[in-house]
């Protein structure tokens, strides 16, 4: 591209719907509801409205980890939010999250119900509500929160930056891919150096820091993100791979990562979760075996 053909930003930016890209149809520069749609409420106090993306997986893994510990108060309903169809802009969802992003949580055990949005805030809320997966030692609690907020600040470079330009953008832009690949590899090196001397993100204790980081960076090094494992040379981050595999082997993690999922093998898609028995009876392969595939 020569200098004369380079993009020159206008004095005032305007929205062009035809800009393209995988998510062009759901992106817009304004907030608020676009249509009326009631938010469903199930039988449990904790109501999750989400999708099986990394940010959604954080919360469903947290719920399943709590339930595996026998925390009965952590029973939850997980409702599928179809962001491709604009469910996140329905009036009921916007009441739960004015930012129109998944996940959103409503806790009906309080009066009035407590809304919690942003995945990191939900993890912290549940950790404090049930007294699990957050260190009690003040220094380690601070370490845990530091890594939690590291993830919240870093993952947009992996997802919205690298993932978007490497996989989803309508054109491949070398500068953008190089810029974000460099940053993602730097972040992986941060994790690799830290995990060289720690079993988990907070020493030997598995916490919400691990639960937050794993769906993003664990997926990357396990070859589940953007078909970019070879491009990023993820195998070279041996400590991150070891950590990711260790967490991946946990049964609650295996359950949590398929909740609200609509991609991959049908046996790994539990589009809505309302009871523990749904893992045995309502994954998409079993639903289609009963009802036949939907056209």
C-alpha positions, 0 to 999 in steps of 0.5 A: 500500500503506497502513501496515497492509498493509505486510509485517512480518517475523516474529521468526524467518524460516522457509522457505516453498516457495510464495513463488514466482518464476522460480527458487523451485524451486531456491532453498533455505536449506541447503547440501550435496548433495540426491542422488547423481550422479557428476560426468562427466570427459572426456579433457582435464585441464580439466573445466568444469561450467557453464551459459551464464549471465554467470558461466559465459560468463566462463570459456568466453570465457577458455578460447576466448581462450586457445585462440585464442592457441595455448595447447594446454594450455587444451583443455577439456571443458564439461559442461552443468549444468541448474540447473532440474533441480537438477544443482548439488545432485548429490554430484559437483558439490558436491564441485567446488563446495560452494556449489552454483553454476556454474561449477566447474572441476576441473584434473586436471593436478595430483595430486590434481585442483585444484578452483576455484569462483567465476568470478572465481577461475577466471579468475585461476587460468587467467590465472596458470596460462597467463600470459595476460590479466593484466598483468605490470606490478605497478601494472596487475596491481593495477588489473586485480584491482581491476576483477575484484573490482569486477565480483564485488561489483557484478554481484549488484546487476545480476542478483540485484537489478535482474534479479530484481525487474524480470524474474523476481519474481512481482510487480512491486515499485516500491521494489525496481525503483527501488532496483536500477535506480538502482544499476545506472545508477550502475555503468554510469556508473562504467564509462562514465567509466572507458572514456572514457579507456581502450580496455579496463578496463586501458588498452589491454590486454584482460584478465580484467577485461574478460572478467569484466565483459563478460558482465554489463554488455556484455550489458546495453548490447547489449540482451541482459539482462532486456529492460531496455535501453530502461528503463535507457537503455543507449544513453546510456552510449556508452563502455560501448556502444563497449567492449561492441561491440568485445569482442562482435566477437572470435571467441573471445568469439562462441564462448565465449558459446554454450558450455553455452547453452540459450536463444536461436537453436538455432545459438547453443546449444552445450550441451556442448563437448568439442572445437573441432570441436563449434562446427561440428558439434554446435550444437543446430540441427545436432543437431536436423537430424540427430536431430529435435527432442526432445519 
